[in-house]
Amino acid sequence: MIRLDGVTFTYPDAPEPALIRLDLTIPEGELCLVVGPTGSGKSTLLQLVNGLAPHFTGGLLQGTVTVDDRDTRLHRPRDLADLVGVVGQDPAAGFVTDTVDEELAYGMEQLGLPGAVMRKRVEEIVDLLGLEPLRGRALADLSGGEQQRVALGAVMTSHPRVLVLDEPTSALDPTAAEEVLAAISRLVQDVGMTVLLAEHRLERVAQFADSAIRLHPDGTATHGPTAKVLASSPIAPPVIELGRLMGWDPLPVSVRDARRQAEALRARLQGSAAAPPAAPPEPTGTVILSARGLRVRYGAIPALDGVDLSLRAGEIVAVMGRNGSGKSSLLWALQRAGRRAGGTVQIALPEGRLPAGTPPIRAFRWPRPPAGGTAGAVDPATLRADLARRQIALVPQVPADLLYLDTVAAECADSDRQGAAVPGATAAILRRLAPGIPPGRHPRDLSEGQRLALVLAIQSAASPRILLLDEPTRGLDYATKGRVAAEIADRAAAGGSVLLSSHDVEFVAGVADRVVVLAHGEIVADGSAREVLSTSPGFAPQVAKILRPVPLLTVDAVRRALMVAR
C-alpha cells in the first residue's frame, strides 16, 4: 500500500537531508508506528506519504514514494484526498468550518458524496469515536482533546484507505486515547485500513502496532516488528524499560504480557523493606497561591464550579481529568488572562510586599493568613502584565500562540528584555531543554516539541514564583521530557511552585508530588501522586499496572526498590 524506494529528502536551504535512503514497504491492513527523537524527521516522513512534501514544503525529493500505486511526485495532495486521510499535530489548524457537525461533513462534501451517504457516515463515526456529546457545538469552544477527536472523525468520514496520523493522542486523556486507538485498530483489522502513526507516547500505542519504523538522528531508518524495533531503541515505553531491567525474554509490549512475567518481581517487592511507606509526609512549604470558590463559564456551559486549590512553595502539582473537565480553564483563570465567573485568586507576596508599580487600592490581604505563610497577597489580575509575569506565568497548550517574531534568537532576546533577565538567559534555558535549535530558524518552522521548549524557556526566563504548564509534554520525546522534568524540579527546588495540566501519566508519575483530579469542573481527588495514580485504573502508569498492588509508579522507583531489597 505504501512504498518508499531509495527516498532521500532535503528541505530548501537545509545543509543536510532530513531523511536518507529510505526503503520501506507497509502492506495494506497494517498499523505502522513511527518513532524517533524530536526533529528526527517523523513529520517529514508523514508529509512524504500524503504529498505535502515536496509539493507544499518545497525541497528536493530523490527516490519514489507510492501510495496504492500513485506516485506522490506526480500527484498533489488534492489528488490523494480520496485515498489518504491526514490528522496533523495541531488539529485546530486544519478546521475549515465552525461547528462539529459541519466539520464532520466537510471532507465528504468536497468529494461530492450524496447526502444520504454523508448522513450515514457521520452517524457511524460519531458512534465509533464517542462524539455525540459534542454535536452542535462550536469548534472554538472545545478543549484541545475534543478538537483532536473531531479532527480524526472528520478525516475518517471520508473512508480513506490510508490514515496518516501525527501525534493523534497527544491531547487526549488516557481513557479517550485508548478508545480512539481501539477504534483505529478495529478499522485496520476489519476493513484493511493502512495506518502510519507517529507518536511520542509509546506506552499508549505500541501494543496496537503491527510494525515500527525507527528514525535515527542521521536520517536513516530501521523497519521491523514492533517488539524487535523497540527492543534496541533508546526511545521505549516503560514496559520495555522494565523488561530490560529484569532481563525478561521475550520483551513484553503490553501490560498484560508484562504482568504474566512480573509475578516473581511482585512477590519480591511486596511486603519487603523496599515497599514505600503507607502514607507520604505532609507538605510543609509555605502556601503561595490560594484559589477559593473559583468558577468559570463559557456561555451556558460551566467549566469550573467552585474549585478550591492551594499551592505551596517547592511543590509540583499535576491536574488531571478527562477532556473537557476544566483543566485548561483552571490554569487560565489562575494566571489572570482567563475569564472568571466567581471566586478569588490570591498570591502571597515575599515578605508581604507588593511589587513596585502595583496600584495599592487594588491590592488586598488574605481573609486570614495562610498557615506558615505571609499575610500580604495580591490577585494577579490586578498587576501589570510585566509584573504579573514575574509572579505567575503560563505555557499554554498551543505554545505557538505566544510566538510572534521572525527568528528563535529574536524571541529569546525579547524574552530577556521583557522578563528583566540577564541577556542570554532565555537562550541558555532553551539549549538545556532542546539543544541544537538554530538561532536563525523561524519559530513556525520548528517541530511542535521544539516550539513548546522555546515557550517554556521564554516563560521561565523571568523566574516566576508560580509556573503553570498546560500539556507541557505534547510533542516531546522521552529525552526532552527528562530535560523538562529536570527544569521543573529545579524551579521547585528554588522555592517556586509548579502546576501542570497533563494527560501524560508517565510524566506525571515521574515529576509530581501531588495530583488533583477534575471532573465536570469539580475536584474529585486531591492527594499524593502515588496515592492517586496507583489506585486509578484510568490514570495509573504502566509500572503501577504491572506491579499492582505494589504502589510503585516508575522504572526508576523499581530500580531503587530493588537496591533496598537486596
C-alpha positions in Angstrom: 0.0 0.0 0.0 2.8 2.4 1.0 6.2 2.1 -0.6 9.4 4.2 -0.4 12.2 3.3 -2.8 15.6 5.0 -2.2 14.0 8.1 -0.7 16.2 11.0 0.3 14.5 14.3 1.1 16.2 17.7 1.7 14.4 20.8 2.8 15.1 24.1 0.9 18.4 25.7 2.1 19.0 22.8 4.6 22.7 21.8 4.8 21.8 18.1 5.2 18.9 15.8 4.2 16.2 15.2 6.7 15.8 11.6 5.5 18.3 9.4 3.8 18.0 6.3 1.6 14.7 5.0 2.9 13.5 1.7 1.5 10.2 0.8 3.2 7.1 -1.2 2.4 3.9 -1.0 4.5 1.3 -3.5 3.3 -2.4 -3.0 3.3 -4.2 -3.5 6.6 -1.2 -2.7 8.8 -0.7 -0.2 11.7 2.8 1.1 11.5 4.3 3.1 14.3 6.9 5.8 13.6 9.3 6.5 16.5 12.3 8.8 16.9 13.6 11.8 18.8 12.1 15.3 18.3 13.3 16.6 15.0 14.3 13.2 13.6 12.0 13.5 10.6 8.8 11.8 11.7 6.5 14.6 10.4 8.6 14.7 7.2 8.0 11.0 6.6 4.3 11.5 7.1 4.3 14.5 4.7 6.0 12.5 2.0 3.2 9.9 2.2 0.4 12.5 1.8 2.2 14.6 -0.8 2.7 17.7 1.3 6.4 17.2 0.9 7.6 18.4 -1.5 4.5 20.0 -3.1 3.8 22.3 -0.1 7.0 22.3 1.8 9.4 22.6 -1.1 12.7 20.8 -1.1 14.4 18.0 -3.1 12.9 14.6 -3.2 15.1 11.8 -4.5 13.6 8.3 -5.0 10.0 7.3 -5.3 7.0 7.4 -2.8 4.0 5.5 -4.0 0.6 5.1 -2.2 -1.6 2.5 -3.8 0.5 2.7 -6.9 0.1 6.6 -7.1 3.4 8.3 -7.3 3.3 11.3 -4.9 5.7 13.2 -7.1 3.1 13.2 -9.8 0.0 13.5 -7.6 -0.5 16.6 -5.4 -2.2 16.3 -2.0 -5.6 17.1 -3.6 -5.2 14.2 -5.9 -4.7 11.9 -2.9 -7.6 13.3 -0.9 -9.8 10.3 -1.7 -7.1 7.9 -0.7 -5.1 9.4 2.2 -6.6 11.0 5.3 -4.3 13.2 7.4 -4.5 14.5 11.0 -1.7 16.8 12.0 -0.1 17.8 15.3 -2.3 20.8 15.6 -5.8 19.6 14.6 -7.4 23.0 15.0 -5.2 24.4 12.3 -7.0 22.1 9.8 -10.5 23.1 10.7 -12.4 24.9 7.9 -15.9 25.2 9.4 -17.4 26.5 12.6 -19.3 23.5 14.2 -18.6 19.8 14.9 -21.3 18.6 12.5 -20.2 20.8 9.7 -16.6 19.7 10.1 -17.5 16.0 10.1 -19.3 16.5 6.7 -16.9 18.9 5.0 -14.5 16.4 3.6 -17.3 14.3 2.1 -18.8 17.4 0.5 -15.5 18.1 -1.2 -15.6 14.6 -2.6 -19.2 15.1 -3.9 -20.8 12.2 -1.9 -24.6 12.0 -1.8 -26.4 13.5 1.2 -27.7 10.1 2.3 -24.2 8.6 2.3 -22.9 11.6 4.3 -25.5 11.4 7.0 -24.9 7.6 7.4 -21.1 8.0 7.7 -21.4 10.9 10.2 -23.6 8.8 12.5 -21.2 5.8 12.2 -18.1 7.9 13.1 -20.0 9.7 15.9 -20.7 6.4 17.5 -17.3 5.0 16.8 -15.4 7.9 18.5 -18.0 8.9 21.1 -18.6 12.3 19.6 -22.4 12.5 20.4 -21.9 14.9 23.4 -20.0 17.3 21.1 -22.6 17.6 18.3 -23.8 21.1 17.5 -21.0 22.7 19.5 -18.7 25.4 18.1 -15.2 24.0 17.4 -13.7 27.1 19.1 -15.4 26.1 22.4 -14.0 22.6 22.5 -11.0 21.5 24.6 -7.8 20.5 22.8 -8.6 16.8 23.3 -12.1 17.3 22.0 -10.8 19.1 18.9 -8.4 16.2 18.3 -11.2 13.7 18.3 -13.3 15.8 16.0 -10.4 16.2 13.6 -9.9 12.5 13.5 -13.6 11.9 12.9 -13.7 14.4 10.1 -10.9 12.5 8.3 -12.5 9.1 8.9 -15.9 10.0 7.5 -14.3 10.2 4.0 -13.4 6.5 4.3 -9.7 6.9 3.3 -7.8 3.7 2.7 -4.7 5.2 4.3 -4.6 7.2 7.6 -1.6 9.4 8.3 -1.7 10.5 12.0 0.8 12.8 13.6 0.6 12.6 17.5 -3.1 11.6 17.3 -3.5 11.1 21.1 -1.3 13.9 22.4 -4.2 16.0 23.7 -6.4 13.0 24.7 -6.9 11.7 28.3 -5.8 8.1 28.8 -9.3 6.6 28.5 -10.2 8.6 25.4 -6.8 7.7 23.8 -7.4 4.0 24.4 -10.9 4.3 22.9 -9.6 6.1 19.8 -6.7 3.7 19.3 -9.0 0.7 19.7 -11.3 2.2 17.1 -8.4 2.7 14.7 -7.2 -0.9 15.4 -10.7 -2.2 14.5 -10.6 -0.4 11.2 -7.2 -1.9 10.5 -8.3 -5.4 11.3 -11.8 -5.4 10.0 -11.7 -3.3 6.8 -8.0 -3.4 5.9 -7.2 0.3 6.5 -3.5 1.1 6.5 -2.3 3.5 9.3 1.0 5.3 9.5 1.2 6.8 13.0 3.9 9.0 14.6 3.6 9.2 18.4 5.9 10.0 21.3 3.7 8.4 24.0 4.7 4.9 23.0 3.1 3.4 26.1 -0.3 4.2 24.5 0.2 2.8 21.0 2.9 0.2 21.0 0.5 -2.7 21.8 -1.7 -1.8 18.8 1.2 -1.6 16.2 2.0 -4.4 13.8 5.3 -2.9 12.9 7.5 0.1 13.7 9.8 2.5 11.9 12.6 3.9 14.0 14.2 7.1 12.6 17.8 7.6 13.5 19.4 11.0 14.1 21.4 10.7 10.9 18.2 10.4 8.8 18.3 6.7 8.2 15.6 4.3 9.4 15.1 0.8 10.8 11.8 -1.1 10.0 10.5 -4.3 11.5 8.2 -5.9 14.1 7.3 -3.5 16.9 8.9 -5.5 19.7 12.1 -6.1 17.8 12.5 -2.4 16.8 11.7 -1.1 20.3 14.0 -3.7 22.0 17.1 -2.0 20.7 15.7 1.6 20.7 16.8 4.2 23.3 13.2 5.5 22.9 10.9 2.9 24.5 7.9 2.8 26.7 8.2 1.9 30.5 7.0 -1.7 29.9 10.0 -2.2 27.6 12.4 -0.5 30.1 11.1 -2.6 32.9 11.6 -5.7 30.8 15.2 -4.7 30.1 15.8 -4.1 33.8 14.6 -7.5 34.8 16.1 -9.3 31.8 12.7 -10.6 30.5 12.8 -12.6 27.3 10.8 -12.0 25.1 10.4 -8.3 26.0 6.7 -7.5 26.6 5.0 -4.8 24.6 1.7 -4.8 26.5 0.8 -4.5 30.3 -0.9 -7.9 30.1 2.2 -9.7 28.8 4.4 -7.9 31.4 2.1 -8.9 34.3 2.5 -12.5 33.3 6.3 -12.2 33.6 6.3 -10.0 36.8 4.9 -12.5 39.3 8.3 -13.1 40.9 9.1 -9.4 40.9 5.8 -8.5 42.7 6.5 -11.2 45.3 10.0 -9.9 45.8 8.8 -6.3 46.4 5.5 -6.9 48.2 5.9 -6.6 52.0 9.6 -6.0 51.9 11.6 -3.1 53.1 11.6 -1.9 49.5 7.8 -1.1 49.7 7.1 2.6 50.2 5.5 3.7 53.5 1.7 3.7 53.8 1.4 7.5 53.8 3.7 10.2 52.4 4.8 13.0 54.7 2.6 16.1 54.9 3.7 19.0 52.8 5.4 21.8 54.8 6.1 24.6 52.3 4.5 28.0 52.6 1.2 28.5 50.7 2.0 30.9 47.9 -1.2 30.7 45.9 -4.8 30.2 47.1 -7.9 30.0 44.9 -11.3 29.9 46.6 -14.7 29.2 45.0 -13.3 29.6 41.5 -15.9 29.5 38.8 -15.6 29.7 35.0 -18.4 29.6 32.5 -18.5 29.6 28.7 -22.0 30.8 27.9 -24.3 28.3 29.4 -21.6 25.7 29.9 -19.9 25.6 33.3 -16.1 24.8 33.1 -15.2 25.2 36.8 -17.8 25.0 39.6 -16.5 26.3 43.0 -12.9 25.0 42.9 -10.7 25.5 46.0 -6.9 25.0 45.4 -3.7 25.9 47.2 -0.1 25.7 46.0 2.9 25.5 48.3 6.5 26.7 47.7 8.6 23.8 46.4 5.6 21.8 45.3 4.9 20.2 41.9 1.2 19.6 41.4 -0.4 17.9 38.4 -4.0 18.5 37.4 -5.6 15.5 35.6 -9.0 14.6 34.3 -10.9 13.7 31.1 -11.0 16.1 28.2 -13.4 19.0 28.9 -13.1 18.6 32.7 -11.8 22.1 33.2 -8.1 21.8 33.4 -7.1 24.5 31.0 -9.8 26.8 32.3 -8.3 26.4 35.8 -4.8 27.4 34.6 -6.0 30.4 32.6 -8.2 31.6 35.5 -5.3 31.4 37.9 -2.9 33.1 35.5 -5.1 36.2 35.2 -5.9 36.1 31.4 -8.8 33.6 31.7 -12.4 34.6 32.5 -13.8 34.1 36.0 -17.4 33.9 36.8 -16.7 33.9 40.5 -14.2 33.2 43.3 -10.9 34.7 44.2 -7.2 34.0 43.4 -4.5 35.3 45.7 -0.8 35.1 45.5 1.2 35.5 48.8 4.0 38.0 48.2 7.5 37.7 49.5 7.7 39.4 52.9 4.2 40.8 52.2 5.5 43.4 49.8 3.7 44.5 46.7 5.8 44.7 43.5 6.8 48.2 42.5 4.1 49.7 40.3 1.2 47.8 41.8 -1.9 50.1 42.3 -2.2 49.9 46.2 -6.0 50.4 46.1 -6.5 47.2 44.1 -4.2 45.1 46.3 -5.7 43.2 49.2 -4.8 40.8 52.0 -5.8 37.2 52.7 -9.1 36.8 54.5 -6.9 35.0 57.1 -3.2 34.5 56.9 -2.3 31.1 55.4 -0.7 28.6 57.7 3.0 29.1 57.7 2.7 31.9 55.1 2.8 35.6 54.9 -0.1 38.0 55.2 0.5 40.2 52.1 -1.3 39.0 49.0 -2.5 40.2 45.6 -4.7 39.0 42.8 -2.5 38.6 39.7 -5.4 40.1 37.7 -4.6 43.5 39.4 -1.0 43.5 38.3 0.5 44.9 35.1 1.4 42.2 32.6 5.2 42.5 33.2 4.8 42.4 36.9 2.4 39.5 36.9 4.7 37.5 34.7 7.4 37.5 37.4 4.8 36.2 39.9 2.9 33.7 37.7 3.5 32.6 34.1 1.6 30.2 31.8 2.8 28.0 29.0 -0.4 27.4 27.0 -1.5 24.2 25.3 -0.8 25.8 21.9 2.7 27.4 22.5 2.8 29.0 19.1 0.2 31.5 20.4 3.0 33.3 22.3 5.5 33.4 19.4 5.3 36.4 17.1 8.9 37.2 16.0 10.8 36.0 12.9 13.6 34.0 14.5 14.4 32.0 17.6 17.1 34.4 18.5 14.8 37.4 18.3 12.2 35.6 20.6 14.9 34.8 23.1 16.3 38.4 23.1 12.8 39.8 23.5 12.1 37.5 26.4 15.3 38.6 28.2 14.2 42.2 27.8 10.6 41.7 28.9 11.4 39.4 31.8 14.2 41.7 33.0 16.6 38.7 32.7 20.3 38.6 32.1 21.0 38.8 28.3 21.3 35.2 27.0 19.2 33.7 29.9 16.4 32.5 27.6 18.7 31.0 25.1 20.6 29.2 27.8 17.4 27.6 29.1 16.4 26.7 25.6 19.8 24.9 25.0 19.2 22.9 28.1 15.7 21.9 27.0 16.2 21.4 23.3 19.8 21.6 22.2 20.7 22.1 18.6 17.9 24.5 17.5 19.4 27.0 15.0 19.0 30.6 16.4 18.1 31.9 12.9 15.3 29.5 12.3 11.7 30.8 12.2 9.7 29.6 15.2 6.9 28.4 12.9 9.4 26.1 11.2 10.1 24.3 14.5 8.5 21.0 15.4 5.7 21.1 17.9 8.1 19.9 20.7 10.7 22.5 19.8 8.1 25.3 19.9 7.0 24.1 23.3 10.6 24.1 24.6 11.1 27.6 23.3 7.9 29.0 25.0 8.9 27.2 28.2 12.3 28.9 28.1 10.6 32.2 27.4 8.3 31.9 30.4 10.9 30.5 32.7 13.5 33.3 32.0 11.5 35.8 34.1 11.9 33.3 37.1 8.2 33.4 38.0 7.4 32.1 41.5 4.5 30.1 40.1 4.8 28.3 36.8 1.7 27.0 35.0 2.1 24.4 32.3 -0.8 23.2 30.1 0.2 19.9 28.5 3.9 20.5 28.7 5.0 17.2 27.1 2.9 17.4 24.0 5.2 16.6 21.0 8.2 15.8 23.2 10.2 12.6 23.0 11.4 10.8 26.2 14.8 12.5 26.3 13.3 16.0 26.1 10.7 15.1 28.7 13.5 14.2 31.0 15.1 17.7 30.5 11.7 19.4 31.0 11.3 17.3 34.2 14.7 18.5 35.4 13.8 22.1 34.7 10.6 21.8 36.6 12.4 20.2 39.6 14.9 23.0 39.6 12.1 25.6 39.8 10.5 23.8 42.7 13.8 23.3 44.5 14.4 27.0 44.3 11.2 27.6 46.2 8.8 28.1 43.4 5.6 26.2 42.7 4.7 24.4 39.5 1.1 23.5 38.5 0.9 21.4 35.3 -2.1 20.1 33.5 -1.4 16.8 31.7 -2.7 13.6 30.2 0.8 12.1 30.2 0.5 9.8 33.2 4.1 8.6 32.8 5.5 12.1 33.0 3.2 13.0 36.0 4.3 9.8 37.8 7.9 10.9 37.5 7.6 14.6 38.5 4.5 15.3 40.5 4.4 15.5 44.3 0.6 15.8 44.3 -2.2 15.1 41.9 -5.5 16.8 41.6 -8.2 15.2 39.5 -11.0 17.3 38.0 -14.4 16.0 36.7 -17.2 18.3 35.4 -15.4 21.3 36.8 -15.0 20.0 40.3 -12.1 18.4 42.2 -12.9 14.8 42.9 -9.5 13.7 44.2 -6.5 15.5 45.7 -3.6 13.6 47.2 -0.1 12.4 46.7 0.9 11.2 43.3 1.4 7.7 44.5 -1.9 7.6 46.3 -4.0 8.9 43.4 -2.2 7.3 40.5 -1.6 3.8 41.8 -5.3 3.3 42.7 -6.7 4.7 39.4 -7.5 2.3 36.6 -7.5 5.2 34.1 -4.6 7.3 35.2 -2.2 4.6 36.5 1.2 4.5 34.7 2.4 1.2 33.2 4.6 0.2 36.0 1.8 0.6 38.6 -0.5 -1.6 36.4 2.2 -4.2 36.1 3.1 -4.3 39.8 -0.3 -3.7 41.4 -0.8 -4.0 44.4 2.8 -2.8 44.9 2.5 1.0 44.8 5.5 1.9 42.6 5.0 4.2 39.7 8.2 4.3 37.6 11.0 2.1 36.4 13.4 4.3 38.5 11.3 3.6 41.6 11.6 -0.1 40.9 15.3 0.1 40.4 15.7 1.9 43.8 13.4 -0.5 45.5 15.4 -3.5 44.2 18.6 -2.0 45.6 17.0 -1.7 49.0 15.5 -5.2 48.8 18.9 -6.8 48.3 
